[in-house]
Amino acid sequence: MNTSATVIDSSIYRDIFSTAAMRAVWSDETRVQYYLDVERALALVQGRLGIIPQNAAAEIAKHCAAGEIDFERLKKATERVGFPIMPVVQQLTALCAEGLGQWCHWGATTQDITDTATVLQMRAGLDLIERDMRDVMGVLAALAKEHRDTPMAGRSHMQQAIPMTFGYKVAVWLSGFQRQLERFREMKPRVLIGELGGAVGTLASLGERGFEVQDAVMDELGLGRPPIAWHTMRDTICEVGNFLGLLCGLLEKIALDVKLLMMTELDEVAEPAGTGQRGGSSTMPQKRNPISCAYITACAGVVRQHIAGLLTAMGSDLERATGPWEIEWLVLPEIFCYTAGALAQAKFMLAGLEVHPESMLRNLQITDGLINTENVMMALGPKMGREIAHDKIAAICVEVAKGKGRLIDLLAADAEIAKIFDRAALEKLLDPRSYVGLSAAMVDRVLGDDDAI
């Protein structure tokens, strides 16, 4: 029986709030393998440079496999030492023949290995994030194109404002992801840098060859070279967390819009029904709840709180921190896992999103023309002044609200307005489908940015 206490590893919830691929990136086995990948790179580089014997480098590299590590021993030793690197190195040393393991971890310190392994995990995690981001963007692009000209009500302060198109709304969502992808490209070379500095980062243990070793190790791992140690300067880790927080914020915005548009009174979109009774109620047979949207909202909320932990971890003391560093161990894996979960839910929800153009048109017409009064005002403005037109139409709207008549009748009956527009012209101005502005053109502009999708 699964005894996990968190939803990430729960046999019931794990594929709702995270993904198998992202969990694998942050698993004990993968983390330890990354520790060993760094030790392997260090040994091979130092062997090539003649800093350690080449036969020692080969022997060390041969045993840098997580499958050779006794995880129960590692657990007990980590509880005693406080960090897993020394116990991993001890086991690696013992696995090597003829005492050659004594050359492993040469000139490095615990945090060098841990931080570099974390960067390797982040790189793998970000690869998954980028793939899912692009998938979501592809779905959004298809939706925006399909509904480029589908009219719907735009809303301000939860009230109908003026018309727009559903494709425009989706293109607004997509534009946020395009900017996020741009941030991703800018961020990667800045944050995917390894760490190799020794005790306090000065590379004293490697002498004059410190930079040479550092550069070669980073090349071996495919990481950027740090200009100086960042043992207690945690901005790069925090930047990655904040990037994922922004991404979750974009997803949460979409989820909120979909939840609102799913309301019975609006019925403009619906999450995919899936199989069975997805979103069903235990007591109300008619209900279809927004399930994926709810999960996205939950994941985004937790990620947002965890980012505060990363910001706290930036307050690291002196050259090697006592406590703040460990905060990253707690929250960074969850930030990645919950972000992956939110993206997976968004992909499913958007790929099968049910769009109801007939409901959108119906909702455009429920005010019997009131949604288009800005159009009437802007048409009258050049003839009588915008402020005069605004106040006149506002007064007529009050009369409509009091039940004194239909908007079209009151507009047509106004003597000043009648001098400018006849009833047919007013009816045309009140048709919501005629006042979506440059919605379609803006969709085209967003979709035209092929490189951003």
Secondary structure, 3 states (H helix, E strand, C coil): CCCCCCCCCCCCCHHHHCCHHHHHHCCHHHHHHHHHHHHHHHHHHHHHCCCCCHHHHHHHHHCCCHHHCCHHHHHHHHHHHCCCHHHHHHHHHHHCHHHHHHHCCCCCCHHHHHHHHHHHHHHHHHHHHHHHHHHHHHHHHHHHHHCCCCEEEEEECCEEEEEEEHHHHHHHHHHHHHHHHHHHHHHHHHHCECCCCCCCCCCHHHHHHHHHHHHHHHHHHCCECCCCCCCCCCHHHHHHHHHHHHHHHHHHHHHHHHHHHCCCCCCCEECCCCCCCCCCCCCCCCCCCCHHHHHHHHHHHHHHHHHHHHHHHCCCCCCCCCCHHHHHHHHHHHHHHHHHHHHHHHHHHHHCCEECHHHHHHHHHCCCCHHHHHHHHHHHHHHHCHHHHHHHHHHHHHHHHCCCCCHHHHHHHCHHHHHHCCHHHHHHHCCHHHCCCCHHHHHHHHHCCHHHC
